[in-house]
Amino acid sequence: MPARPIRVKLKNELGNSTSLPAGEQYLHLHGQGEDLLITFPGPEPGLCARHTSGRRRVMRLRVPGIDGQMPESWHAALPSDWEDITLAQAHSLLPGMRVLHYAPASRLFPSIFAPLMAKLDPAPLIPPAKSLWLPGPKNALIIPELAHAARDLGLDTRRLPASLSPQDLRRLLEQERPSLFLSVNFHGLDPYGENQALLQAAGVPTAVWCVDNPLHLLTDQKHQLWKNLPLYVTDDWFVEPLRGMGADARHLPLGVSPRFFAPGRPCPSGNDLTFVGRSAFPDKDRFFAACRIPQELAKKAQAMPGRDAHFGWWRQRLPGLALWPGNDVRIIGLGAETASAAWRQECLAALAKEIDLTVVGDEQWQALLPGTRIQPPVDYYTGLADTYRNASFSLNLTSLLLPHGLTQRHFDVWACGGFLLTDNTPGMNIFPRELAQAVTFSSPKEAAELLRALAADPKRKEDLRRAWQMHVLEEHGYCRRLASITRDIIPSSSTTENPCNPWT
């Protein structure tokens, strides 16, 4: 009867208890050379014998955080002629020698092994091209805006798929070294840090810009390496908790692209109001599967006014839930999203009774707002600007998933010639105070009163519209946002004079 396989359990780098699969099939040999480096022999060191026989030197990577979890029998099974080396020594030896790697270790301790394995066959260190690599889905927002902004800054753009395999990335890096790899919402960066490690080994500056709730996005990251990246967030509320987790978090708001929301005819001077938006969080049921919120908290949130029951409020009342790693933070998010949907529906239902309201969005609005004029969705890049220009007033309701957030409406509506009324959020602090106070409200009643007052004073409305349009186009274009990133990330970055002037 064959011997029963050894079962070894240890905690991975995220603190989760995991069994190490046993078997020679998990030992992968890489590279060439007379010496052999064993990154981790797995639970049965004896299985390495076939690969160590006849080697001049056999070296084993010593990782105290892993070795300390292995049983005494494992330590006793390590051959005495193996030389222990540190992680720094292992990095200094690569590339240029043969490596034996226990493959499951790359998923258990990616922050240790992804950078090490990336050095086995690194891309050539060629001079950087003046180019920006932008991974993302074909229909992604922000990506086209950034591509145009890159051209204004004198950078060529290469669009890459959102799900980029390490093998494909390695092949691309053999052909070109970009000036910057910019990931929006972690697109192009795999859950186990392999692509990040390949980019680092190739000397490619890399940054992430989270344009949605970053703590939700981090639930897909299964490694600690992301903390080494500049992490831009559009909502400054998240800077403090992310830095508390060891991240290099920086605030960078959304912006506007004059190519898609160019100044056009001004909106009319009537008293109608248009809201453009979804009825629910995209793919809500899948994302929040298995999440449950305490009913007592849900009732408290329902009784709170305005935007008070935002993500930060839920976090304070659910302190036992980890922000990362794991999916616990989605429970906080479900609370905020539930409150957000209620706030949005409350505002729209109340406004529909007071003024001439049109909702542009999905069919679910018909059930949520019976009797309200509902129009089908419009394409963001080809039809939305005209929708804003045709409305006397456009309405913004900011998701409670973003405590200090702004939306694209805060920039797009003004840039193209529309007029925006928006719920009050601390994110409005990036705009001049006198402009922000003139268009914000805290309740549906205030929104209706504000609309009526501005509709009755078309000169004031037009003066505000022009001031907002000039400010947004001059200060908040995506060209300026990208220029800010390149100044931070690209060594000796320089741009042509006034490359982000929206009036040229």
Solvent accessible surface area in square Angstrom, and as a share of the most:
residue,aa,sasa,rsa
1,M,229,1.02
2,P,119,0.75
3,A,98,0.76
4,R,215,0.79
5,P,72,0.45
6,I,79,0.40
7,R,173,0.63
8,V,5,0.03
9,K,127,0.54
10,L,6,0.03
11,K,119,0.51
12,N,25,0.13
13,E,38,0.17
14,L,27,0.14
15,G,43,0.41
16,N,82,0.42
17,S,71,0.46
18,T,37,0.22
19,S,52,0.34
20,L,0,0.00
21,P,41,0.26
22,A,21,0.17
23,G,18,0.17
24,E,63,0.28
25,Q,123,0.55
26,Y,65,0.25
27,L,15,0.07
28,H,83,0.37
29,L,66,0.33
30,H,61,0.27
31,G,43,0.41
32,Q,136,0.60
33,G,33,0.32
34,E,111,0.50
35,D,16,0.08
36,L,0,0.00
37,L,0,0.00
38,I,0,0.00
39,T,1,0.01
40,F,8,0.03
41,P,2,0.02
42,G,1,0.01
43,P,5,0.03
44,E,42,0.19
45,P,4,0.02
46,G,54,0.52
47,L,58,0.29
48,C,0,0.00
49,A,61,0.47
50,R,169,0.62
51,H,21,0.09
52,T,21,0.12
53,S,89,0.58
54,G,84,0.81
55,R,70,0.26
56,R,166,0.61
57,R,101,0.37
58,V,15,0.08
59,M,2,0.01
60,R,9,0.03
61,L,3,0.02
62,R,94,0.34
63,V,18,0.11
64,P,95,0.60
65,G,52,0.50
66,I,3,0.01
67,D,13,0.07
68,G,69,0.66
69,Q,69,0.31
70,M,11,0.05
71,P,53,0.34
72,E,146,0.65
73,S,76,0.49
74,W,5,0.02
75,H,71,0.32
76,A,88,0.68
77,A,50,0.39
78,L,34,0.17
79,P,53,0.34
80,S,121,0.78
81,D,111,0.58
82,W,24,0.09
83,E,69,0.31
84,D,77,0.40
85,I,12,0.06
86,T,50,0.29
87,L,62,0.31
88,A,78,0.61
89,Q,90,0.40
90,A,0,0.00
91,H,44,0.19
92,S,90,0.58
93,L,62,0.31
94,L,10,0.05
95,P,72,0.45
96,G,70,0.67
97,M,16,0.07
98,R,42,0.15
99,V,0,0.00
100,L,0,0.00
101,H,6,0.03
102,Y,3,0.01
103,A,29,0.22
104,P,22,0.14
105,A,1,0.01
106,S,23,0.15
107,R,112,0.41
108,L,17,0.08
109,F,11,0.05
110,P,0,0.00
111,S,30,0.20
112,I,33,0.17
113,F,0,0.00
114,A,7,0.06
115,P,22,0.14
116,L,0,0.00
117,M,31,0.14
118,A,4,0.03
119,K,57,0.24
120,L,35,0.17
121,D,88,0.46
122,P,47,0.30
123,A,10,0.07
124,P,67,0.42
125,L,133,0.66
126,I,51,0.26
127,P,112,0.71
128,P,75,0.47
129,A,39,0.30
130,K,129,0.55
131,S,5,0.03
132,L,0,0.00
133,W,0,0.00
134,L,0,0.00
135,P,0,0.00
136,G,5,0.05
137,P,46,0.29
138,K,201,0.85
139,N,130,0.67
140,A,16,0.12
141,L,76,0.38
142,I,8,0.04
143,I,0,0.00
144,P,26,0.17
145,E,4,0.02
146,L,0,0.00
147,A,8,0.06
148,H,49,0.22
149,A,4,0.03
150,A,0,0.00
151,R,135,0.49
152,D,47,0.24
153,L,7,0.04
154,G,42,0.41
155,L,15,0.07
156,D,104,0.54
157,T,35,0.21
158,R,77,0.28
159,R,102,0.37
160,L,12,0.06
161,P,78,0.49
162,A,26,0.20
163,S,105,0.68
164,L,11,0.05
165,S,42,0.27
166,P,28,0.17
167,Q,107,0.48
168,D,58,0.30
169,L,0,0.00
170,R,63,0.23
171,R,132,0.48
172,L,27,0.13
173,L,3,0.02
174,E,91,0.41
175,Q,121,0.54
176,E,41,0.18
177,R,52,0.19
178,P,0,0.00
179,S,12,0.08
180,L,0,0.00
181,F,0,0.00
182,L,0,0.00
183,S,0,0.00
184,V,5,0.03
185,N,25,0.13
186,F,13,0.05
187,H,53,0.24
188,G,2,0.02
189,L,15,0.07
190,D,26,0.13
191,P,57,0.36
192,Y,58,0.22
193,G,1,0.01
194,E,50,0.22
195,N,0,0.00
196,Q,11,0.05
197,A,2,0.02
198,L,11,0.06
199,L,1,0.00
200,Q,121,0.54
201,A,31,0.24
202,A,3,0.02
203,G,30,0.29
204,V,7,0.04
205,P,29,0.18
206,T,12,0.07
207,A,0,0.00
208,V,0,0.00
209,W,0,0.00
210,C,0,0.00
211,V,21,0.12
212,D,75,0.39
213,N,6,0.03
214,P,2,0.01
215,L,0,0.00
216,H,10,0.05
217,L,37,0.18
218,L,0,0.00
219,T,2,0.01
220,D,77,0.40
221,Q,7,0.03
222,K,72,0.31
223,H,3,0.01
224,Q,59,0.26
225,L,13,0.06
226,W,2,0.01
227,K,47,0.20
228,N,107,0.55
229,L,13,0.07
230,P,19,0.12
231,L,1,0.00
232,Y,4,0.01
233,V,0,0.00
234,T,9,0.05
235,D,2,0.01
236,D,63,0.33
237,W,47,0.16
238,F,0,0.00
239,V,20,0.12
240,E,116,0.52
241,P,6,0.04
242,L,0,0.00
243,R,140,0.51
244,G,68,0.65
245,M,40,0.18
246,G,50,0.48
247,A,9,0.07
248,D,53,0.28
249,A,0,0.00
250,R,67,0.25
251,H,72,0.32
252,L,13,0.06
253,P,17,0.10
254,L,13,0.07
255,G,0,0.00
256,V,0,0.00
257,S,6,0.04
258,P,40,0.25
259,R,128,0.47
260,F,45,0.19
261,F,2,0.01
262,A,42,0.33
263,P,63,0.40
264,G,37,0.35
265,R,126,0.46
266,P,68,0.43
267,C,13,0.08
268,P,63,0.40
269,S,77,0.50
270,G,31,0.30
271,N,93,0.48
272,D,38,0.20
273,L,1,0.01
274,T,13,0.07
275,F,1,0.00
276,V,23,0.13
277,G,15,0.14
278,R,155,0.57
279,S,11,0.07
280,A,48,0.38
281,F,44,0.18
282,P,69,0.44
283,D,86,0.45
284,K,60,0.25
285,D,121,0.63
286,R,149,0.54
287,F,24,0.10
288,F,11,0.04
289,A,65,0.50
290,A,95,0.73
291,C,10,0.06
292,R,180,0.66
293,I,24,0.12
294,P,60,0.38
295,Q,123,0.55
296,E,121,0.54
297,L,19,0.10
298,A,22,0.17
299,K,140,0.59
300,K,107,0.45
301,A,9,0.07
302,Q,148,0.66
303,A,88,0.68
304,M,57,0.25
305,P,97,0.61
306,G,21,0.20
307,R,22,0.08
308,D,68,0.35
309,A,4,0.03
310,H,46,0.20
311,F,0,0.00
312,G,5,0.05
313,W,21,0.07
314,W,2,0.01
315,R,78,0.28
316,Q,132,0.59
317,R,99,0.36
318,L,23,0.11
319,P,112,0.70
320,G,76,0.73
321,L,44,0.22
322,A,49,0.38
323,L,20,0.10
324,W,24,0.08
325,P,44,0.28
326,G,40,0.38
327,N,78,0.40
328,D,60,0.31
329,V,0,0.00
330,R,24,0.09
331,I,36,0.18
332,I,0,0.00
333,G,0,0.00
334,L,23,0.11
335,G,0,0.00
336,A,0,0.00
337,E,6,0.03
338,T,58,0.34
339,A,13,0.10
340,S,2,0.01
341,A,30,0.23
342,A,52,0.40
343,W,11,0.04
344,R,26,0.10
345,Q,65,0.29
346,E,99,0.44
347,C,0,0.00
348,L,0,0.00
349,A,37,0.29
350,A,35,0.27
351,L,1,0.00
352,A,36,0.28
353,K,175,0.74
354,E,97,0.44
355,I,24,0.12
356,D,66,0.34
357,L,9,0.04
358,T,15,0.09
359,V,0,0.00
360,V,3,0.02
361,G,7,0.06
362,D,48,0.25
363,E,150,0.67
364,Q,98,0.43
365,W,2,0.01
366,Q,102,0.45
367,A,75,0.59
368,L,51,0.25
369,L,5,0.03
370,P,108,0.68
371,G,90,0.87
372,T,19,0.11
373,R,124,0.45
374,I,29,0.15
375,Q,82,0.36
376,P,100,0.63
377,P,92,0.58
378,V,61,0.35
379,D,80,0.42
380,Y,34,0.13
381,Y,52,0.20
382,T,114,0.66
383,G,22,0.21
384,L,11,0.05
385,A,13,0.10
386,D,61,0.32
387,T,25,0.14
388,Y,6,0.02
389,R,29,0.11
390,N,89,0.46
391,A,4,0.03
392,S,0,0.00
393,F,0,0.00
394,S,1,0.01
395,L,1,0.01
396,N,0,0.00
397,L,9,0.04
398,T,1,0.01
399,S,32,0.20
400,L,1,0.01
401,L,12,0.06
402,L,21,0.11
403,P,1,0.01
404,H,52,0.23
405,G,1,0.01
406,L,10,0.05
407,T,24,0.14
408,Q,29,0.13
409,R,38,0.14
410,H,2,0.01
411,F,0,0.00
412,D,1,0.01
413,V,0,0.00
414,W,2,0.01
415,A,0,0.00
416,C,0,0.00
417,G,0,0.00
418,G,0,0.00
419,F,0,0.00
420,L,1,0.00
421,L,1,0.00
422,T,0,0.00
423,D,1,0.00
424,N,81,0.41
425,T,3,0.02
426,P,64,0.40
427,G,10,0.09
428,M,7,0.03
429,N,125,0.64
430,I,54,0.27
431,F,9,0.04
432,P,42,0.26
433,R,184,0.67
434,E,120,0.54
435,L,16,0.08
436,A,10,0.08
437,Q,112,0.50
438,A,11,0.08
439,V,1,0.00
440,T,24,0.14
441,F,3,0.01
442,S,60,0.39
443,S,36,0.23
444,P,17,0.11
445,K,146,0.62
446,E,80,0.36
447,A,2,0.01
448,A,3,0.02
449,E,87,0.39
450,L,36,0.18
451,L,1,0.00
452,R,107,0.39
453,A,61,0.48
454,L,5,0.03
455,A,23,0.18
456,A,85,0.66
457,D,62,0.32
458,P,70,0.44
459,K,148,0.63
460,R,115,0.42
461,K,9,0.04
462,E,52,0.23
463,D,72,0.37
464,L,15,0.08
465,R,9,0.03
466,R,148,0.54
467,A,42,0.33
468,W,1,0.00
469,Q,21,0.10
470,M,108,0.48
471,H,36,0.16
472,V,0,0.00
473,L,4,0.02
474,E,62,0.28
475,E,82,0.37
476,H,14,0.06
477,G,8,0.07
478,Y,2,0.01
479,C,14,0.09
480,R,108,0.40
481,R,19,0.07
482,L,0,0.00
483,A,6,0.05
484,S,29,0.18
485,I,0,0.00
486,T,3,0.02
487,R,161,0.59
488,D,75,0.39
489,I,25,0.13
490,I,28,0.14
491,P,103,0.65
492,S,118,0.76
493,S,37,0.24
494,S,93,0.60
495,T,62,0.36
496,T,93,0.54
497,E,156,0.70
498,N,109,0.56
499,P,35,0.22
500,C,23,0.14
501,N,56,0.28
502,P,33,0.21
503,W,128,0.45
504,T,139,0.81
